[in-house]
């Protein structure tokens, strides 16, 4: 899936509204992430950038971006980055997430996901940590996540 997903991103984002179309396609595949209405702005092996507009539906009772919306944004960006980075004979699933709330999250959010270390060959299951940093419109970090991906060989059909 990784190479086809990256290929789709590279093809479709050349079109007008291509980033929006790609983002909708990802949400069709994983519908829950549509709750944060993501917009993928950059995708390559080892890096994924996703924007989340400031909308009332992602706010909490005090008017800032809800903690779980930030977690959803982090998991989405880390997962798509993993999908386009890992070799085709590997599969992944989030195993755990630790988060830090650094500052009040106000406005549109910008998430950047990248692995802590390159992935070697996958001949047995192993953990692969991914860092996600979310910044506000001024570029100030407001949230950080460390998502542990469990990576294992893809089962033969």
N, C-alpha and C positions, 0 to 999 in steps of 0.2 A: 504493500500500500504506500510506503514512503516515497519511492520514486514517482509513482503515478500522482500522488498528492502534490509533490513539489512541481512536477511537470504541469499539472493543472493550474497551479498558482502562477507559474511563469507565463503560461499561455493566456490565461483569462485576465490577468492584471494589466495586460497591454491594451485592453479594450476600455472605452469609456465606462465608468462605473464598475470596472473589473474587480477592484478590491471589495466593493460591496457585494457583488455576485459571488465571489469566492467565500466571503464571510457567511453569506446565506447558505451556500452549499455545505459548509462545515456544520452549520446549525441544523441542517436537514439530517445529516448523519448522526449528530449528537444533539438532540432537540433541547435538552436542559440548558445548554449554554446560550440559547436564544434569549434567556431571561436577562442577560447583560448586554444584549445587542452589540456584539463585538464587531470591530472593524480591523481586519488584518492589514497592517501597513508594510511589513517586511517579513520575509520568510526565506531562510536558507539553512542548509545543514549547520547545526550548532547555534542557531539564533532565530527567535520568533518575536515579533513586536505586534502588540494588539492594543487598540484604543477602545475605551468605553466612554461614551458620551455621558455628560452629567444630565441625568433624567430623574424625575421624582420617583419612578418605580424602583430605583436602586438606593434610595435614601432610607435612613433610619429615622427614628422619632425626633432626633435633634438636627436633622437637615444635612448630615454628612453622608458620605457613601457608606453603606452598610458593610460590616466586616465580612459577611458571607459573600456579598457581591465581589469583594476584593479577592476572596479565596477562589471563587468561580473563575474570575479573570486569570488568576495565577495558574490554576489547574489547566485551563484551556490552552494558555500560551505554552506551558511546559509540555502538555500532551502533543500538541501539533508539532512543536520543535522535536520531540522525541520521534514522532512518526517519520519526519523527513530526514532525520539524522542517522537512525539505526540502520544496519544492513537489512536487506529484504528477508533474510532467514531468521530475523529476531522479532520478538513481540515484546510489548511492555504493558504494564498496568501500574497506576499509582499505588504505592504501598503505605505511604505515610506523608504527612505534611506538618511542618512546624512553621509558625508565622510570628512576625514581629509587627506590631502596629507602632509606627514611628512618629506619626503626626496626624492631626485631623485631616481626613481625606475629603477635600472640597473641590468640586469642578470635575472636568473630564480626567480620566485616568489613562496612563500610558504604561503598559507592562512590557518588560523585556525579559525573556527566558533564555538561559544558556546553561549548558552542562558545567559542572565543576571540573570535570576531567573528560578527556576524550574516551570514547567507548572502544575497547579492544574487541577482538573476535568473541562471539557469544557461543561458547560450547557447553555452558552450564548456566543455571540461573544465578544472577548476581544483582546487587543493588547498584543503582546509578543515580547519584544525587544531581538535582537540577536546581539552580537558583533563579528566582524571579524577583525582580525589583519593580515596584510600581511607583510612578512619580505623578505629581499633580501638574497643572498647566505651567507653573513656574519652574518645573524641573526638580522640585524638592521631593526627595524620597519620602513616601508616606506609609509604605508597606513593603515588607520583604517576606518571601517564603522560601523554604528549602523543601523541595518535594523529592522524596525517595521513590524512584521508579524501580520496579522489579522487572528486570530484563531476562528473558529466557529464549532458548531456541524455539522457533516456530514449528509446530507439529507438522509432520509430513501428511499430505492428504491421502 
